[in-house]
Amino acid sequence: MSNKKYTVYHNNRCSKSRSALAYLDDQKADYEVIEYLKTPLDSSEITDLLAQLNIPASELIRKGEPEFKEHFQGKKPTEKEWIDAMVKFPKLIERPIIVRNGKAIIGRPVEKIGELD
């Protein structure tokens, strides 16, 4: 891996997210961690991430979360409504998200992080 810095949107309680950090550590990669449950993202930050991921908001939603089942299951929110939902309920955001050089991936499996090289 080259020396370009990564940004990792991380939830420490998530094993996949912790695995992504371990992968980057193994690669001796330089990265910054954003714990998005402690420092929630605003709608423009989520919109930027979606553009870097090149996916619609609905694909960034964790559909197994209680907040999804309680508020959104069986509904068809618009793109803006999904983004607003992720602002209000950051647990709905899929993780980990790894960004580098204006491109992002969801780090599942962790080997996908290599696609950012």
FITIKE-935349 format. One record per residue: residue number from 1; residue in one letter; chain; x, y, z of N, C-alpha, C in turn. Coordinates in steps of 0.1 Angstrom, whole numbers, m for minus. Atoms other than C-alpha are relative to their C-alpha. Layout:
// residues N
NUM | A | A | X | Y | Z | X | Y | Z | X | Y | Z;
...
This chain:
// residues 117
1 | M | A | 8 | m12 | 0 | 0 | 0 | 0 | 9 | 12 | 0;
2 | S | A | m8 | m13 | 0 | 12 | 35 | m7 | m3 | 8 | 12;
3 | N | A | 1 | m8 | m12 | 14 | 63 | 18 | m12 | 9 | 1;
4 | K | A | 12 | m9 | 0 | m19 | 81 | 9 | m8 | m4 | 12;
5 | K | A | 8 | 2 | m13 | m40 | 85 | 41 | m14 | m5 | m3;
6 | Y | A | 13 | 5 | 0 | m72 | 66 | 46 | m8 | 7 | 11;
7 | T | A | 10 | m5 | m10 | m103 | 79 | 65 | m9 | m12 | 2;
8 | V | A | 8 | 12 | m3 | m122 | 51 | 83 | m12 | 5 | 9;
9 | Y | A | 12 | m3 | m8 | m158 | 57 | 95 | m3 | m13 | 7;
10 | H | A | m2 | 11 | m9 | m157 | 34 | 124 | m10 | m1 | 11;
11 | N | A | 7 | 3 | m12 | m179 | 18 | 151 | 7 | m10 | 7;
12 | N | A | m8 | 9 | m7 | m158 | 2 | 177 | m7 | m12 | 5;
13 | R | A | 8 | 12 | m4 | m186 | m22 | 187 | m2 | m10 | m11;
14 | C | A | 2 | 9 | 12 | m186 | m37 | 152 | 13 | m8 | m3;
15 | S | A | m12 | 8 | 2 | m162 | m66 | 146 | 5 | 2 | m14;
16 | K | A | m5 | m2 | 14 | m160 | m59 | 108 | 7 | 13 | 0;
17 | S | A | m7 | m13 | m1 | m150 | m23 | 116 | 13 | m1 | 7;
18 | R | A | m12 | 2 | m6 | m124 | m34 | 140 | 10 | m8 | m9;
19 | S | A | m9 | 7 | 10 | m111 | m59 | 114 | 6 | 9 | m11;
20 | A | A | m6 | m9 | 10 | m107 | m31 | 89 | 12 | 8 | 5;
21 | L | A | m11 | m7 | m6 | m85 | m12 | 113 | 12 | m9 | 2;
22 | A | A | m11 | 9 | m2 | m65 | m43 | 120 | 7 | m3 | m14;
23 | Y | A | m5 | 1 | 14 | m61 | m48 | 82 | 9 | 11 | m4;
24 | L | A | m8 | m11 | 3 | m48 | m13 | 78 | 12 | 1 | 8;
25 | D | A | m12 | 1 | m8 | m25 | m17 | 107 | 10 | m10 | m5;
26 | D | A | m9 | 10 | 6 | m11 | m49 | 91 | 7 | 5 | m12;
27 | Q | A | m6 | m6 | 13 | m5 | m29 | 59 | 9 | 12 | 3;
28 | K | A | m8 | m12 | m5 | 12 | m2 | 80 | m5 | 13 | m7;
29 | A | A | 7 | m11 | 7 | m13 | 22 | 64 | m2 | 12 | 10;
30 | D | A | 3 | m12 | m8 | m17 | 58 | 76 | m15 | 2 | m1;
31 | Y | A | 14 | m2 | 0 | m53 | 64 | 86 | m5 | 9 | 11;
32 | E | A | 7 | m8 | m10 | m77 | 87 | 105 | m13 | m8 | 3;
33 | V | A | 12 | 7 | m4 | m106 | 72 | 124 | m10 | 11 | 4;
34 | I | A | 12 | m8 | m4 | m140 | 89 | 126 | m10 | m9 | 6;
35 | E | A | 10 | 8 | m7 | m162 | 74 | 152 | m13 | 7 | m1;
36 | Y | A | 12 | m7 | 4 | m195 | 84 | 136 | m11 | m1 | 10;
37 | L | A | 10 | 0 | m10 | m216 | 74 | 166 | 3 | 10 | 11;
38 | K | A | m4 | m11 | m9 | m197 | 98 | 188 | 0 | 14 | m6;
39 | T | A | 0 | m13 | 7 | m193 | 125 | 162 | m9 | m2 | m12;
40 | P | A | 10 | 3 | 11 | m225 | 121 | 140 | 3 | 8 | m12;
41 | L | A | m2 | m7 | 12 | m223 | 130 | 104 | m13 | 9 | m3;
42 | D | A | 12 | m8 | 4 | m245 | 158 | 89 | m4 | m5 | m14;
43 | S | A | 5 | 5 | 13 | m265 | 154 | 57 | 10 | 3 | m11;
44 | S | A | m10 | m2 | 11 | m238 | 170 | 35 | 11 | m10 | 1;
45 | E | A | m11 | 10 | m1 | m211 | 146 | 49 | m5 | m13 | m6;
46 | I | A | 5 | 13 | 5 | m234 | 116 | 42 | m2 | 1 | m15;
47 | T | A | 2 | m2 | 15 | m242 | 130 | 7 | 14 | m2 | m7;
48 | D | A | m13 | 1 | 6 | m205 | 133 | 0 | 5 | m15 | 0;
49 | L | A | m4 | 14 | m1 | m198 | 97 | 12 | m8 | m8 | m10;
50 | L | A | 8 | 7 | 10 | m226 | 84 | m10 | 5 | 2 | m14;
51 | A | A | m6 | m2 | 13 | m211 | 101 | m40 | 14 | m7 | m2;
52 | Q | A | m12 | 7 | 1 | m177 | 86 | m32 | m2 | m15 | 0;
53 | L | A | 3 | 14 | 1 | m192 | 52 | m27 | m7 | m3 | m13;
54 | N | A | 7 | 2 | 13 | m212 | 57 | m59 | m12 | m10 | 2;
55 | I | A | 12 | 8 | m3 | m244 | 41 | m43 | m11 | 9 | 4;
56 | P | A | 12 | m8 | m5 | m279 | 53 | m35 | 0 | m2 | 16;
57 | A | A | 1 | 1 | m15 | m286 | 60 | 2 | m6 | m13 | 6;
58 | S | A | 6 | 12 | m5 | m307 | 29 | 6 | 10 | m11 | 1;
59 | E | A | m10 | 11 | m1 | m276 | 7 | 0 | 9 | 2 | 12;
60 | L | A | m8 | m2 | m12 | m259 | 23 | 30 | m7 | m2 | 13;
61 | I | A | 9 | 2 | m12 | m287 | 14 | 54 | 2 | m14 | 5;
62 | R | A | 0 | 13 | m7 | m283 | m14 | 79 | m14 | m4 | 4;
63 | K | A | 14 | 3 | m1 | m316 | m31 | 76 | m3 | m9 | 12;
64 | G | A | 2 | 8 | m12 | m311 | m53 | 107 | m1 | 7 | 13;
65 | E | A | 0 | m8 | m12 | m310 | m25 | 131 | m14 | 3 | 5;
66 | P | A | 13 | m3 | m6 | m339 | m19 | 155 | m7 | 13 | m5;
67 | E | A | 5 | m13 | 5 | m342 | 17 | 143 | m6 | m2 | m14;
68 | F | A | 6 | 3 | 14 | m348 | 4 | 107 | m13 | m6 | 1;
69 | K | A | 12 | 8 | m2 | m374 | m21 | 118 | m11 | 9 | 5;
70 | E | A | 10 | m8 | m7 | m392 | 4 | 140 | m5 | 12 | m9;
71 | H | A | 4 | m12 | 7 | m392 | 34 | 116 | m2 | m1 | m15;
72 | F | A | m1 | 0 | 15 | m386 | 23 | 80 | m4 | m13 | m7;
73 | Q | A | 4 | 13 | 7 | m395 | m14 | 74 | m13 | 1 | m7;
74 | G | A | 13 | 0 | 8 | m421 | m17 | 47 | m2 | 13 | m7;
75 | K | A | 2 | m14 | 6 | m417 | 20 | 37 | 10 | 1 | m12;
76 | K | A | m9 | m3 | 11 | m400 | 34 | 6 | 5 | 15 | 1;
77 | P | A | m4 | m14 | m2 | m382 | 66 | 18 | 7 | 5 | m13;
78 | T | A | m7 | m6 | 11 | m368 | 90 | m8 | 15 | 1 | 4;
79 | E | A | m15 | m2 | m3 | m330 | 96 | m11 | 2 | 10 | 12;
80 | K | A | m2 | m10 | m11 | m333 | 127 | 11 | m5 | m5 | 13;
81 | E | A | 5 | 5 | m13 | m354 | 109 | 37 | 9 | m11 | 5;
82 | W | A | m10 | 9 | m5 | m328 | 81 | 39 | 12 | 8 | 6;
83 | I | A | m12 | m8 | m6 | m300 | 107 | 44 | m4 | 6 | 13;
84 | D | A | 5 | m5 | m12 | m321 | 124 | 70 | m1 | m11 | 11;
85 | A | A | 0 | 11 | m10 | m326 | 90 | 87 | 13 | m3 | 5;
86 | M | A | m13 | 3 | m4 | m289 | 84 | 88 | 6 | 11 | 9;
87 | V | A | m4 | m11 | m9 | m284 | 118 | 104 | m6 | m2 | 14;
88 | K | A | 7 | 2 | m12 | m310 | 111 | 130 | 3 | m13 | 7;
89 | F | A | m3 | 13 | m5 | m301 | 74 | 135 | 13 | m5 | m6;
90 | P | A | m12 | 4 | 6 | m264 | 70 | 128 | 3 | m15 | 0;
91 | K | A | m2 | 15 | m1 | m265 | 33 | 138 | m5 | m6 | m14;
92 | L | A | 5 | 6 | 13 | m283 | 28 | 104 | 11 | 0 | m11;
93 | I | A | m10 | m1 | 11 | m251 | 36 | 85 | 9 | m13 | 0;
94 | E | A | m8 | 12 | 1 | m233 | 5 | 72 | 15 | 4 | 3;
95 | R | A | m14 | m2 | m4 | m197 | 1 | 84 | 8 | m12 | m3;
96 | P | A | m7 | m13 | 0 | m169 | 4 | 81 | 0 | 6 | m14;
97 | I | A | m2 | m7 | 13 | m166 | 30 | 53 | 14 | 5 | 0;
98 | I | A | m14 | m4 | 1 | m131 | 36 | 41 | 1 | 9 | m12;
99 | V | A | m2 | m10 | 11 | m122 | 66 | 20 | 14 | 3 | m2;
100 | R | A | m13 | m4 | 4 | m91 | 74 | 1 | 0 | 6 | m14;
101 | N | A | m1 | m7 | 13 | m83 | 98 | m27 | m14 | 2 | m7;
102 | G | A | 13 | m3 | 6 | m120 | 107 | m32 | m8 | m12 | m4;
103 | K | A | 8 | 12 | 3 | m132 | 71 | m35 | m2 | m7 | 13;
104 | A | A | 3 | 7 | m13 | m149 | 51 | m8 | m5 | m14 | m3;
105 | I | A | 5 | 13 | 1 | m158 | 15 | m2 | m6 | m4 | 14;
106 | I | A | 4 | 6 | m13 | m177 | m4 | 25 | 10 | m12 | 2;
107 | G | A | m10 | 10 | m2 | m150 | m26 | 40 | m4 | m14 | 4;
108 | R | A | 5 | 13 | m2 | m168 | m59 | 39 | 1 | m8 | m13;
109 | P | A | m11 | 4 | m10 | m148 | m81 | 35 | 11 | 10 | m1;
110 | V | A | m11 | m9 | m2 | m117 | m63 | 46 | 9 | 1 | m12;
111 | E | A | m8 | 0 | 12 | m99 | m73 | 14 | m4 | 11 | m10;
112 | K | A | 4 | m10 | 10 | m120 | m48 | m5 | 7 | 13 | 2;
113 | I | A | m7 | m13 | m2 | m99 | m20 | 11 | 11 | 1 | m10;
114 | G | A | m10 | 0 | 10 | m72 | m30 | m14 | m5 | 6 | m13;
115 | E | A | 5 | m6 | 12 | m95 | m17 | m42 | 3 | 15 | 0;
116 | L | A | m3 | m14 | 0 | m86 | 18 | m30 | 14 | 4 | m3;
117 | D | A | m14 | m3 | 3 | m50 | 15 | m39 | 1 | 5 | m15;
